[in-house]
Amino acid sequence: MPRTWLQLTLLCGALDAVWASLVGVIHAGSDPAALWRGVAAGPFGEAARSWGAGGAVLGLAVHFALMAVMVAGGLWLARRTMLGEVAPWKAGALYGIALYSLMYGLVLPWRFGTAFPDPDRLRTALTLFPHVALVGIPVFWLVRRKPPLS
């Protein structure tokens, strides 16, 4: 299980990081390094936004730490609850929506005072998509392909 967890953390974390960076550049016209410094600002405060390359690397580390928790939760649900018996695309979509709701409905409003739901429907779709398609579904689909715990 630790190997599966690590592989899924790296896979989903990389997919989500690439998605976020591309969306930041294409949709918002922002610098990916600024995005990752913003992620670092979550736990380390607003000063992290001015920490240059080190702040961006720290933001990516925070991102992968959060992803490790998300993947661990998905693995637990897939292996220990009835969600593991549901079609992976259904269970993964449900889990992705739950992750999105937790992040954008609780964590970000609490930490940064962001609005939820976001009135910009395109931004909502662009932030919901990776939670479902790049985290939830891969976790449940790949766990289904592994032998169950004894």
N, C-alpha and C positions, 0 to 999 in steps of 0.2 A: 504494500500500500504506500509506503513512503516514496518509492520510485515513481509510482503512478502520480502521486500528489506533486512531486517535483516536476515531472514531465508536463503535466497539465498546467501547472503554475507558469512554467516557462513558455509553453505554447500559447495559452490564453493571454498571458501578460504581454507577450510580443505582438500577437495579433491586435490586441486592444491598444497597445502603445502606438503601433503603426497607424491604426485607424484614427486615433485621437490626433496624432501629429498631422496626418493628411487633411483631416477635417479642419483642424486649426489653420492650416495654410490655405486650403481652397475656400472654405466657407467664411472664415473670419479674417483671413489675410494676416495671421499672426505668425510669429517666429516660434517654431517648436520648442526651442530652449526656454522661451518665456512661459510656455504652457507648463513645462516640467518644473520650472522654478515656482510657478503658482501652485503646483501640487505639493512641493516642499513647504510652501507657506502654510499649508493646513496644519501640520504638527509643529512646525518650527517658527511660525509667526511671519508677519509681513516682511521682515528684513530679508528673508530667503529670496524674495523677488529680485534682490540686487546682488546676489552671490555669484553671478557669472556661471561659468561652466560647472563649477562645483555644486551650485544650487540646482542646476539641471540634472546632474547625475544623482544628487540626493533625492530629487523629485521622482526620478525613475526608480530609485530604491524604494521609496514610499509606495509607488504604484505597484511594484512587484510584491511588497509586503502585504498590501491590501488584497492583491490577487491571490496570494497564498491563503489568506483567510477565506476568500470567496470560493476557491477551489476546494478547500477543506470542508466547508459547509456543503457544497454540492456533492462531494464524495460521500459524506456521511449520509445525506438524504438518499443518494442513489443506492447505497449499500444497506442502509438500516431502516428504510421506510418503504411504504407502498409506492412511492414515486419511482423507485427502481424497477417496478413492474409495468410502468406506463411507457408508451412509445417515447423513445429518447427525445424526439423533436417536441413532443407535448410537455414532457417533464422539464426539459431544458428551457423551453419558452416560458413556462411558469416560473421557473427558478430565475431566469434572466429578468423577468418583470419584477419579481420580488427584490432582486438585487438593485435594480434601477430605482424602485420605490424607496428602498432603504437609503440609498446614496443621495438621490435627488429630493426626496421628501423629508428626510430627517437629518442626515449628516451635513450636507451642504448648506441647508437653511440654518442649522444650528451654528456651524462654524463661520460661514461667510454671509449669512443673511440673504441668500438667494431666494427668489420666488419659486413656489411650487404650487400648482403646476406651472411650467414655463409657458408664458403666453405665445411664444414663438413656436409654432407647430413644427416647422422644419428643424429647429434646434432640438426639440423634443424627440423627433424621429431619429435624428443623427446621434443622440446620446442614448436612446433606448436600444437601437439596433445592435451595438456591440455587446451589450449586456445579455441579449438573447442569443444572437448568432455567433458571437466570438467567445462567449464564456459559458452560458447555460447549456446550449445544445452540444458543444464539444465535450463538456464534462459528462453529461449523461450518455452521449453516444459512445464515447471512448470507454467509459466504465462498463457499458453493456458488453463490450468486446473483451473485457478482462474476466478471468474466472472469479466467481464470488468468493467472499471470505468464508472460511469454515467456522 
